[in-house]
Structures are given as C-alpha cells and as structure tokens.
Amino acid sequence: YPVLARCLSCGPTMPAVQLLLLVCLAWGVGARTAQLRKADDRRGRCQYTFSVASPHESSCPEPGQAMLAIQDLQRDSSTQRADLEATKARLSSLESLLQQLTRDQSARPQDTEEGMQKELGTLRRERDQLESQTRELETVYSNLLLDKSTLEEEKRHLGQENVELSRSKEGSRGMVPAKSEGKRAGILHALSSFSQTGCRESTASKWNLENLDFQELKSELTEVPVSRILKESPSGHSRSKEEDMGCGELVWVGKPITLKTAEAITGKYGVWMRDPKPTYPYTEETTWRVDTVGTDVRQVFEYNLISQFVQGYPSKVHVLPTPLESTGAVVYEGSLYFQGSESRTVIKYELSTETVKAEKDIPGAGYHGQFPYSWGGYTDIDLAVDETGLWVIYSTEASKGAIVLSKLNPENLEVEQSWETNIRKQSVANAFIICGTLYTISSYSSADATVNFAYDTGTSSSKALAIPFKNRYKYSSMVDYNPREKKLFAWDNFNMVTYDLRLSKM
C-alpha cells in the first residue's frame, strides 16, 4: 500500500492509480480501519500515504485471486438469494394455507352443527314415529285381548244365567211348557243376534232375567224390529214425540253401544256423525266418517245407509280441498264444518256440491296444540251442534286456557255471541253441548269416568256434576251430541259407539 500511495503524485497517471486504489479498497472491505497521511518528503514534494490493515493478508492479493474471490462472493450471494426466494415462497404458501384453515374453521363448525342438527331431528322424528306405531300396536293388541276376555266373560255369565233361569223355572213351576221353552229360545236367539251387530251389551241390559214375569212379557216381543228397540228410552218405554223434541238437563248417560270398529291403524281416533237437519239428497240415515290419524287428512267417507256404515262400504269418498285437523268436525244442514290444518280457520264445505262456501278465523282461538283437550290430538277447536244451532268450543290467551263458547252463524260463520267459562280446557277430556249447556267429561282413558261439569249459557253459571260415563275401550277421542237422535256419538280407540241419554223435563 505505501508504494502505491507514493505513485499518487504522478499527475497523468492519476485515474489509473485511483482505480487501482478502489480495487484494493474493495478487496479490503473487511478492514475495520484505514489511514490516509499527507506529508512533504525530503525533497519538498507532497507525498500521500494510504494504509489499510487487513485482518487476513498483509498485502493486496493478485488480480486473479481478487476475481476468484469476487466470483465466490457472487455465487454465495446468488445462493443466498435463491434460498431467500424459496423461503419467501414457502412462507407465502404457509400463509395461504393458514388463511384457508382459519376460514374453514370459522365456517365449518356452523355447517357441521346445522347438518348434525338436521340429522338428529330426522332421527328423532323416525324414533317418535316408531315408538308411536309400537304404542298403537300394543294398544290394539291389548284391546283385542280385553275384548276377547270380555266376550268370554259375557258368554260364561249368560250361560250361568241361563242355567239359573232353568233351575228357577223348574223349581217354581215344575216342567216348563214347550211354548215357554220356545219363547226362552227366541229370547236367547235375539240376544245372540244383537251381539253380532254390536248391540249385545245394551240389549242384555234391557232384559231383566231375575224377574220372571218381565221375562215372559218380553218374550212376546222378540219379533220387534231392531230399529224400534234402539229408539227406546233407557227405561224400555218408547219416547213420545214431545219428549224427543224437548230440551232438558242431562241426568243420565247409558252404556256405550258399539256400531263399527276401524279396520286400519289410521282409525285409532277420528270423527263420525249424522246430520241432525239433513237436506236433499241426504237423509237421517246418511253417515259420515273421517279417520284423523295422519298429517294430511282429506278423505271423508259417506254412507247412504246405516247398514253400509256398519259393514264398511262407503257410497262416496269426498276429498277435501284443505286438510282437516283434529276430531272436532260436524255435519249440519248438508255441510261439513271443520277446522283447517294448523290454523284457527273454520271451513264450511257443502257436501252435495263439494265446494267451500265459507271460511272464518275464530278470533284469538288457540290452535295446533295450544289449548287441546287432555288427550291431545290438536283438539284446540271443537265444533258442536245442539237444538239451537252451531257452536264452537275453544280457548284463548286472554281466557288463560279456560273454555270459551261461541255461537256461530251457519251461513257465514260469524260469531254471534260468546261466553267465557271457568272450566280449564286442558283439564277435561272432551265436551259437548245440549240445549245451550256445555258438558265436559273427566277422563278419556278411565273406564269409569264422569260428566263432571256443566255450564249453562242461559244463566252464565257452572256447576259440578258426577254423571257416570263409560270409556269402554279406554281412549275416547271424540264425543258429540246429536239433537235429532238424542244420543252421544263417540270414537273410542278404533270403535265408533253411541250412548243413550236421559234429560230432565224443563
């Protein structure tokens, strides 16, 4: 270095010297200190001295070695740049993957949860359906066993009574004349015939087997048509026309008479009725039936004759334009009145023309399980007919679950008048109206239930009752009053039954 610095005094060679100096400086980039001294030499000329302390070498390397070092540095720099680019690329890829995972984790739990909830809901619905079908099949099986045991018990009981009757006659009269024996055989034949048409229990109760005189009197009437016997009052005497048309307070409910048993599981509960004021082309025998098990109930079976209804051969099947809900439908003056599915709307459907004539919402009425009877079945809105016209039985939020009665105009379904009772709707099993008085039933499943309350719309007062009411098949889902026949129509666990009534004179 000192030798090169001394050459700086040469004027023409200054640029070359400076270039060489820069090369040396570049090579000595690793040096930490550098010194430049200027002083006059012995001859009085200015002399520059430049000193660089190299950590590795004591002098500047040869030009070839410098180029090799520069190339090594360039290669190292290229390698480092390539490594840096690769690192940046991997870092970008990792950042992209992290963002994707973050998005998936934020979105996927919600989708997964919704999917799991839907699948869980589907499984629960399937489980409920299977459990419901299992319960219904078990109920059907138990009812069949119950019916079998009941029939066997009745058969045994009738056999014992027959034996006792024979012994009693032989003891009091000696040998029974052939004529009396023929009469007794006729009586037993009549009992057997009635039992085959579902009227055994009611008919047997009319024969007083312990009173021999009464037995002999009845034996003379074995040829009386069944239709006349069914129209008799509970005491055995025919009702007068004035008694049939009159009103009174309910004082007695007879034992159920089974007319028809549903053939399929859809008939576990339903509604059946006759028109108390039939219009052409229908008669007092025309019967309608609706099986209400299912989510889309539209079929209404029509039977021109009672015999067709008993045998299960409909003369016509109506398909309603709107699904029906619950067991609260009635037929009145040629039209079917029913509650539309999942609504508080009452619909008037004219049966002869198969058209909807009127629709009306019942103000504030609960529906689809808000205020049903105790057995359930979406029986929030229950239509009824009595001697005075068309009614609707329901409840509202304002009445806090108490039964509300409303009189309806049968033409346009307008509410004409309403009464709020003090009877909680969900605490009773069913209700019906006779002569403007609401009656409720205590239980739908107890074999020995009662008609437990009465609310008189004339006096706006209620009172407790204890009139025996038999749930023979232990699942009464519908009870309605027919003012023309003075009977209760009911649907009890696949069975369509009637009850004779007795009203006190006003």
Disulfide bonds with the S-S distance in Angstrom:
Cys247-Cys435 2.23
